[in-house]
Structures are given as C-alpha cells and as structure tokens.
Amino acid sequence: MEEEKFNQKNISNQIRNILTLRYDPLQNTTLPVLKVNDFIPSKNYDLNFIENNLKNSIQNKLGSAKNLTISLSGGIDSTLVLGLIRKTLPDLKINAISIKFSDSTDETLIAKKIADFFETEHEIINIENYLLDLPAAISIIGMPFWDIHWYYIAKNAKDKSNFLASGDGGDELFGGYTFRYSKFLSLIKPNSSPLDKIQAYLSCHERDWVPDQEKIFNSKTNFSWQSINSIFEPFFNNSLSPINQVFLADYNGKLLYNFSIIGNKINKFFNLKPVTPILNSKLISYASHIPSELKYDSVKNLGKIPLRKLLTKYECDSLISKEKLGFSVNTINLWNSIGKELCHSYLDNARIVEDGWINKEWITSHITKPDLDVKYVNKFLGLLSLEIWYRLFVTKEMNSKTKLS
C-alpha cells in the first residue's frame, strides 16, 4: 500500500496534533524556538529601539525594490507595518490586498480607509467558496491545514510584486490575544499546578478541539490527552509569571508550526519574498523580554501597547478595527453553504477511516446534527483537510488541481 512509504509514527503524530491543536510541534520551523529564559522580563523597553529596528528591517529587506504588495487586514499589525514602510520608503509603490469572505465579518472598508491614508492602491479579493482551492493549497503546504487564507493572498499578489509584506508576529510577541488572556487568568489560582494551567490554556483554545476529542481517533492514531499535555509541560512548569507562560506557549505554537510554515511554503511556491518586519531575529529577542504589563494591560484587557503607541505617533490609531478579527472566515456559514455537503462527499467513504486512522462512528454521530456547534464544524473542516491530504500524498488518487465545489 502507498501509505507504507510514510513513517507510520509521523502520520500518527501529525494527525493527533493537527486535529487537536491545529499545528504539529514536531515539524521543523524557520523561526527560532524560544525558551523560558527568553521571557524573563527586563526593567523597561525603548520605543525608539522598536521603531528603528522595524525600519531597519524594512530597509534591509526591500533595498532597491520598486514596488511591494502588503496583506492588509485592518488591524494593528498590518497597519503599523504599512505605515513604517511608507515612512521608510516614501517613493515605493505599494499595493494593499484585503480579503472579503462570503457571509463573514467584513473589514475591507476599514482596510480601504487605511490604504487611502497611506496613499496605497487597494484591492479587495472576494472569496465566495473558501474551500474551492483546498487541494491546491494542501499540495503546496504538504500538511492537512484548512486555514488557507494566505494561499488566496499570495495567489493574487504574485503578479503585482516579488515582495509580500505582512504584520505576522505582532500578536505573539506583543500580547495580542487578549480574548484568551482574560479567560486564562480567570481560570487559574495562585496555587494552580502546571497541569491546571495547561488545562486552562487548552480551554482558551476550545475551538481547536471538541469535548469528545478522544473518540475521533482509532487506536492506530495513539491519541491521549497525556501526550497533548506533555507538549505544553515545559511552558507551564517553570518560574515565569502565568501570563508570560502563556506568551511562551503562544509563540511556540501556531506561529512557529502553522502560520510561518504555511506562509513560507506558499510564498516560495509563488516566488514571493516575504517581508515580515516584526519577526526579525533582533526584535524577537528584544520583545520577548519586555515585561508583560508593558505589553498587556490586564485591567483594560488591552494588548500590543508598544505597537499602539507607534500607531498613535503616526496618527492612524483611530483607523484600525476596534476588535481583533484579522482575515476571519465564519465557519458556521461556510458549513451551511458548502462545508457540510463537501464533508459528506469526502468523509462518507473516507480513506482515513478505511485505513484505520479515524473513527467512522464519530463522523456519523455528528455530521447530520442540525445547528452543529462551531467546535464540531471546525473539526469537520480539519477532517476534510486530512482526507484531502491523505488522498494527495498517501493514496495519491487526487490531483492538486481538483476543485471543491
């Protein structure tokens, strides 16, 4: 069988981790892995250093470039990067791209105001069927990820410039996931054990897994919560403050093993040179040591304080979205419009079930339920992606040009 060409243990780990965490920490990453010592706080920080570091990173990366494309969501990070690029290279031609997903929150009007403020061209990409090019994206990434918005950004950016900029890293390095921090802090106590904090942390990522998570898998996948908890044990069994432990776990999570991997592989496929000023090595090292209270105000539940100060300096802080949304697909609406039909089509006779990885009973017990909870919708999208990946890379019965419509 074709599957034998793959390492069975590697497949098991990937399936278990990606379907539970939406990333696999056993992959290689191009970003530095940070340790406990990297999050020991310093006394203060220098805003001028952060600004100059970002400008230098932009100058070094772009050099004599004549034009640039930037992914513009309407949030703090991409807006700041756009402002810094315009400030550093005032004559550079900039094309801003925003995505508008069908039946989802639309931030493109905010993004347009930001693009106009910085005198850039702005294009809105309308995506009616988010899953249409899932086989093409997975064939590039080589992993069963369903969150493929970067594929659509890069595909539309490739004809405009060789450079594609983004605000990646702002959330992880400067405390942007405030909706999780407040919940995490409310769930722990001063005497909480590392395991207590791991469970609280996972509860803040509850859209990534379902209450009956262990029933998704057959024994061949070797799933256990103990194996998942062991991934997080180094992040929460140390002397850091609880919020710095969360920062440590967040940085070493989806950023390293999902977002950056997806972005790098897709950029390479479309011959794009990534411009990610926030993720330069000096700023990663510097930002991780900034005291947590200078990045995140727990009373106001306000994050990314240094980046907000820079936006104020550039007089564009009033333009950004008030909520953290980014490029966000409403997966419930996606499920109702086409997701459920596609999952029936591919999972009713799934190869991942046939070959013993996934439990058929779990699929049949949930897929026909009306008003399916978003956690289960997300899980079915994960299973659909796994099935597509399996047919592309293991059984090799699917072509990357297949459209899901």
C-alpha positions as CSV (number, residue, x, y, z in Angstrom):
1,M,0.0,0.0,0.0
2,E,1.2,3.5,-0.8
3,E,0.9,4.5,2.8
4,E,3.8,2.4,3.8
5,K,6.2,4.9,2.2
6,F,5.2,7.2,5.0
7,N,6.5,6.8,8.5
8,Q,3.5,5.4,10.5
9,K,4.6,7.2,13.7
10,N,5.0,10.5,11.9
11,I,1.5,10.2,10.4
12,S,0.1,9.3,13.8
13,N,1.7,12.4,15.4
14,Q,0.6,14.7,12.7
15,I,-3.0,13.5,12.8
16,R,-3.2,13.6,16.6
17,N,-1.6,17.1,17.0
18,I,-3.1,18.9,14.0
19,L,-6.6,17.7,14.7
20,T,-6.2,18.8,18.4
21,L,-4.0,21.9,18.3
22,R,-4.1,22.9,14.6
23,Y,-0.4,22.5,14.4
24,D,2.3,19.9,14.8
25,P,5.2,20.9,17.0
26,L,7.3,18.0,15.7
27,Q,7.9,19.8,12.4
28,N,11.0,21.9,11.6
29,T,10.4,25.7,11.8
30,T,12.3,28.6,10.2
31,L,11.8,30.8,13.3
32,P,13.8,30.5,16.5
33,V,12.3,28.4,19.2
34,L,12.1,30.4,22.4
35,K,12.8,29.1,25.9
36,V,11.9,30.1,29.4
37,N,14.9,32.4,29.8
38,D,13.8,34.3,26.7
39,F,10.7,35.5,28.6
40,I,12.4,36.6,31.8
41,P,11.3,40.3,31.9
42,S,13.7,43.3,31.7
43,K,13.0,46.5,33.5
44,N,11.6,48.5,30.6
45,Y,11.7,48.9,26.9
46,D,12.7,51.6,24.4
47,L,10.0,52.5,21.9
48,N,12.6,54.2,19.7
49,F,14.5,51.0,19.5
50,I,11.4,49.1,18.4
51,E,10.6,51.7,15.7
52,N,14.2,51.9,14.4
53,N,14.5,48.1,14.4
54,L,11.4,47.8,12.3
55,K,12.5,50.5,9.9
56,N,16.0,48.9,9.5
57,S,14.4,45.5,8.9
58,I,12.2,47.0,6.2
59,Q,15.2,48.9,4.6
60,N,17.4,45.8,4.6
61,K,14.7,43.5,3.2
62,L,13.4,45.8,0.4
63,G,16.6,47.5,-0.5
64,S,16.1,49.0,-4.0
65,A,12.7,47.4,-4.6
66,K,10.3,49.5,-6.8
67,N,7.0,48.0,-5.6
68,L,5.5,45.9,-2.8
69,T,2.3,44.1,-2.0
70,I,1.1,44.0,1.6
71,S,-1.6,41.9,3.2
72,L,-3.9,44.5,4.9
73,S,-6.5,43.3,7.4
74,G,-7.4,46.5,9.1
75,G,-5.8,45.5,12.4
76,I,-2.9,46.9,14.4
77,D,0.0,44.8,13.0
78,S,-0.5,45.2,9.2
79,T,-1.5,48.8,9.6
80,L,1.7,49.6,11.5
81,V,3.9,47.7,9.0
82,L,2.2,49.6,6.2
83,G,2.9,52.9,8.0
84,L,6.5,52.0,8.7
85,I,7.1,51.0,5.0
86,R,5.6,54.3,3.8
87,K,7.6,56.2,6.3
88,T,10.9,54.4,5.5
89,L,10.4,54.2,1.7
90,P,8.1,57.1,0.7
91,D,8.5,56.6,-3.0
92,L,7.8,52.8,-3.0
93,K,4.7,51.8,-5.0
94,I,2.5,49.8,-2.6
95,N,-0.4,47.5,-3.4
96,A,-2.5,46.5,-0.5
97,I,-4.6,43.4,-0.7
98,S,-7.6,42.6,1.6
99,I,-9.8,39.5,1.5
100,K,-13.6,39.6,1.8
101,F,-15.0,36.2,2.7
102,S,-18.6,35.3,1.8
103,D,-21.1,35.5,4.8
104,S,-18.3,36.6,7.2
105,T,-17.3,39.7,9.1
106,D,-16.1,42.3,6.5
107,E,-13.1,44.5,7.5
108,T,-12.3,45.6,4.0
109,L,-13.9,49.1,4.4
110,I,-11.6,49.7,7.4
111,A,-8.7,48.4,5.3
112,K,-9.6,50.8,2.5
113,K,-9.5,53.8,4.8
114,I,-6.1,52.7,6.0
115,A,-4.8,52.2,2.4
116,D,-6.1,55.6,1.4
117,F,-4.5,57.2,4.5
118,F,-1.1,55.9,3.4
119,E,-1.7,56.6,-0.3
120,T,-1.5,53.0,-1.5
121,E,-3.5,51.1,-4.1
122,H,-6.1,48.8,-2.6
123,E,-7.6,45.6,-4.0
124,I,-10.3,43.6,-2.4
125,I,-10.4,39.9,-3.2
126,N,-13.8,38.3,-2.9
127,I,-13.8,34.7,-1.9
128,E,-17.2,33.0,-2.4
129,N,-16.1,29.4,-1.7
130,Y,-13.2,29.4,0.8
131,L,-12.7,25.6,0.3
132,L,-12.6,25.7,-3.5
133,D,-8.8,25.5,-3.8
134,L,-8.1,23.4,-0.7
135,P,-6.4,20.6,-2.7
136,A,-4.1,23.1,-4.4
137,A,-3.2,24.8,-1.1
138,I,-2.6,21.5,0.8
139,S,-0.5,20.2,-2.1
140,I,1.8,23.2,-1.6
141,I,1.9,23.2,2.2
142,G,2.2,19.4,2.4
143,M,0.2,19.4,5.6
144,P,-3.6,19.0,6.3
145,F,-4.3,22.6,7.2
146,W,-7.7,24.1,6.3
147,D,-7.0,27.7,7.2
148,I,-5.6,28.7,3.8
149,H,-6.3,32.4,3.5
150,W,-2.6,33.1,2.7
151,Y,-3.0,31.0,-0.4
152,Y,-5.5,33.5,-1.8
153,I,-3.4,36.5,-0.7
154,A,-0.2,35.1,-2.4
155,K,-2.0,33.9,-5.5
156,N,-3.3,37.4,-6.1
157,A,-0.1,39.1,-5.1
158,K,2.3,37.2,-7.3
159,D,1.6,39.4,-10.4
160,K,2.0,42.7,-8.6
161,S,5.4,42.4,-6.9
162,N,8.1,39.9,-5.9
163,F,7.7,41.2,-2.3
164,L,4.8,40.4,0.0
165,A,4.6,42.1,3.4
166,S,2.6,41.2,6.5
167,G,2.3,42.1,10.2
168,D,2.9,38.5,11.3
169,G,4.2,38.1,14.8
170,G,2.6,41.1,16.5
171,D,0.1,39.1,18.5
172,E,2.6,36.6,19.8
173,L,5.4,39.0,20.6
174,F,3.4,41.9,21.9
175,G,0.4,40.3,23.6
176,G,-2.4,40.5,21.1
177,Y,-4.6,37.6,22.1
178,T,-6.4,39.5,24.8
179,F,-9.6,37.5,24.4
180,R,-7.6,34.4,25.7
181,Y,-5.6,36.1,28.4
182,S,-8.5,37.3,30.4
183,K,-10.1,33.9,30.3
184,F,-6.9,32.1,31.2
185,L,-6.3,34.4,34.2
186,S,-9.9,33.9,35.4
187,L,-9.4,30.1,35.4
188,I,-6.2,29.8,37.4
189,K,-5.4,30.4,41.1
190,P,-2.1,31.4,42.8
191,N,-1.5,27.7,43.7
192,S,-2.5,26.2,40.3
193,S,-0.3,23.4,39.3
194,P,1.4,23.2,35.8
195,L,-1.3,20.7,34.8
196,D,-4.1,23.1,36.0
197,K,-2.6,25.8,33.9
198,I,-2.2,23.6,30.8
199,Q,-5.9,22.7,31.1
200,A,-6.8,26.3,31.5
201,Y,-4.7,27.2,28.4
202,L,-6.3,24.5,26.3
203,S,-9.8,25.7,27.4
204,C,-8.9,29.1,25.9
205,H,-8.3,27.3,22.6
206,E,-11.5,25.3,22.8
207,R,-12.4,25.9,19.1
208,D,-9.5,23.7,18.2
209,W,-10.8,20.5,19.9
210,V,-14.2,19.0,21.0
211,P,-15.4,17.5,24.3
212,D,-15.3,14.0,22.9
213,Q,-11.9,14.6,21.1
214,E,-10.6,11.1,22.0
215,K,-13.4,9.4,20.2
216,I,-12.4,10.9,16.9
217,F,-9.4,8.6,16.6
218,N,-8.9,4.9,16.2
219,S,-6.3,3.2,18.3
220,K,-3.8,3.4,15.4
221,T,-3.5,7.1,15.9
222,N,-2.5,6.6,19.5
223,F,-4.2,9.7,20.9
224,S,-4.2,10.6,24.6
225,W,-4.6,13.8,26.5
226,Q,-1.4,13.0,28.3
227,S,0.5,13.2,25.0
228,I,-1.0,16.6,24.3
229,N,-0.3,17.8,27.9
230,S,3.3,16.8,27.5
231,I,3.7,19.3,24.7
232,F,2.8,22.2,27.0
233,E,4.5,21.0,30.2
234,P,7.8,22.9,29.6
235,F,5.8,26.1,29.0
236,F,3.9,26.0,32.3
237,N,6.3,24.1,34.7
238,N,8.7,27.0,35.3
239,S,9.2,30.1,37.4
240,L,7.7,32.6,34.8
241,S,4.6,34.5,35.7
242,P,1.3,32.9,34.4
243,I,0.9,35.5,31.6
244,N,4.5,35.1,30.5
245,Q,3.9,31.3,30.4
246,V,1.0,31.9,28.1
247,F,3.2,34.2,25.9
248,L,5.9,31.4,25.8
249,A,3.3,28.8,24.8
250,D,1.6,31.1,22.2
251,Y,4.9,31.9,20.5
252,N,5.9,28.3,20.3
253,G,2.5,27.3,19.0
254,K,0.6,28.2,15.8
255,L,3.1,31.0,14.9
256,L,6.0,28.6,14.6
257,Y,4.2,25.5,13.3
258,N,1.2,26.7,11.4
259,F,1.3,30.3,10.3
260,S,5.0,30.6,9.4
261,I,5.2,27.2,7.8
262,I,2.1,27.9,5.7
263,G,3.3,31.4,4.7
264,N,6.8,30.3,3.8
265,K,5.8,27.4,1.6
266,I,3.1,29.3,-0.2
267,N,5.4,32.3,-0.7
268,K,8.1,30.0,-2.1
269,F,5.6,28.3,-4.5
270,F,4.6,31.7,-5.9
271,N,8.1,33.0,-6.0
272,L,7.4,35.7,-3.4
273,K,9.9,37.2,-1.0
274,P,8.3,37.6,2.5
275,V,8.6,40.9,4.3
276,T,7.8,40.3,8.0
277,P,9.5,43.2,9.9
278,I,8.1,42.2,13.3
279,L,9.7,38.7,13.0
280,N,13.3,39.8,12.6
281,S,15.6,38.0,15.0
282,K,16.7,41.1,17.0
283,L,13.1,42.2,17.7
284,I,12.0,38.6,18.6
285,S,14.7,38.5,21.2
286,Y,14.0,42.1,22.4
287,A,10.2,41.9,22.5
288,S,10.1,38.6,24.4
289,H,11.9,40.2,27.4
290,I,9.5,43.2,27.6
291,P,7.6,43.0,30.9
292,S,4.2,41.5,30.4
293,E,2.4,44.5,32.0
294,L,4.0,46.8,29.4
295,K,2.6,44.8,26.6
296,Y,-0.8,43.7,28.1
297,D,-3.0,45.8,30.4
298,S,-5.0,43.1,32.3
299,V,-7.3,45.7,33.8
300,K,-8.4,47.2,30.5
301,N,-7.8,43.9,28.7
302,L,-5.7,45.8,26.2
303,G,-2.7,44.3,24.4
304,K,0.1,45.3,22.0
305,I,0.7,48.5,23.9
306,P,4.1,49.4,22.3
307,L,2.6,48.9,18.8
308,R,-0.4,51.0,19.7
309,K,1.9,53.8,20.8
310,L,3.7,53.7,17.4
311,L,0.3,53.9,15.6
312,T,-0.5,56.9,17.7
313,K,2.8,58.5,16.7
314,Y,1.8,58.0,13.0
315,E,-1.7,59.4,13.7
316,C,-3.5,56.4,12.4
317,D,-4.6,54.7,15.6
318,S,-8.2,55.8,15.1
319,L,-8.4,54.0,11.8
320,I,-7.9,50.4,13.0
321,S,-10.5,47.9,13.9
322,K,-11.6,48.0,17.5
323,E,-11.8,44.2,17.7
324,K,-9.1,41.6,16.8
325,L,-10.5,39.9,13.8
326,G,-7.9,39.7,11.0
327,F,-8.9,37.6,8.0
328,S,-11.7,35.7,9.6
329,V,-14.0,33.1,8.0
330,N,-17.4,32.5,9.6
331,T,-17.1,28.7,9.6
332,I,-20.7,28.2,10.6
333,N,-21.9,30.0,7.5
334,L,-19.3,28.1,5.5
335,W,-20.5,24.8,6.9
336,N,-24.1,25.6,6.0
337,S,-23.3,26.9,2.5
338,I,-20.9,24.2,1.2
339,G,-18.9,22.7,4.1
340,K,-21.4,20.1,5.2
341,E,-22.0,18.9,1.6
342,L,-18.3,18.6,1.0
343,C,-17.7,16.7,4.2
344,H,-20.4,14.2,3.3
345,S,-18.9,13.8,-0.1
346,Y,-15.4,13.1,1.1
347,L,-15.9,11.6,4.6
348,D,-18.8,9.2,4.0
349,N,-16.2,6.9,2.4
350,A,-13.1,8.3,3.8
351,R,-9.7,6.8,3.2
352,I,-8.6,8.0,6.7
353,V,-11.4,5.8,8.1
354,E,-10.8,2.9,5.7
355,D,-7.1,2.8,6.7
356,G,-7.9,2.9,10.4
357,W,-6.9,6.4,11.5
358,I,-10.3,8.0,12.2
359,N,-13.4,6.5,13.9
360,K,-16.3,6.3,11.5
361,E,-18.8,6.3,14.3
362,W,-17.7,9.7,15.5
363,I,-18.3,11.1,12.0
364,T,-21.7,9.6,11.5
365,S,-22.8,10.6,15.0
366,H,-22.2,14.3,14.4
367,I,-22.3,15.1,10.7
368,T,-26.1,15.0,10.4
369,K,-26.8,17.1,13.5
370,P,-28.7,20.3,12.9
371,D,-27.1,23.5,14.3
372,L,-23.7,21.9,14.8
373,D,-21.6,23.8,17.3
374,V,-18.7,25.7,15.8
375,K,-16.1,23.5,17.5
376,Y,-17.5,20.5,15.7
377,V,-17.7,22.4,12.4
378,N,-14.0,23.3,12.8
379,K,-13.2,19.7,13.5
380,F,-15.0,18.5,10.4
381,L,-13.1,21.1,8.3
382,G,-9.9,19.6,9.9
383,L,-11.0,16.1,8.9
384,L,-11.9,17.2,5.4
385,S,-8.4,18.7,5.1
386,L,-6.8,15.5,6.4
387,E,-8.8,13.4,3.9
388,I,-7.7,15.7,1.1
389,W,-4.0,15.5,2.3
390,Y,-4.3,11.7,2.5
391,R,-5.6,11.3,-1.0
392,L,-3.0,13.7,-2.4
393,F,0.1,12.3,-0.6
394,V,-0.7,8.8,0.6
395,T,-3.1,7.1,-1.7
396,K,-2.3,9.6,-4.5
397,E,-5.7,9.3,-6.0
398,M,-6.4,13.0,-6.0
399,N,-4.9,15.8,-8.2
400,S,-3.9,19.1,-6.8
401,K,-6.0,20.8,-9.5
402,T,-9.2,19.3,-8.1
403,K,-11.7,22.0,-7.1
404,L,-14.0,21.5,-4.2
405,S,-17.3,22.9,-5.4
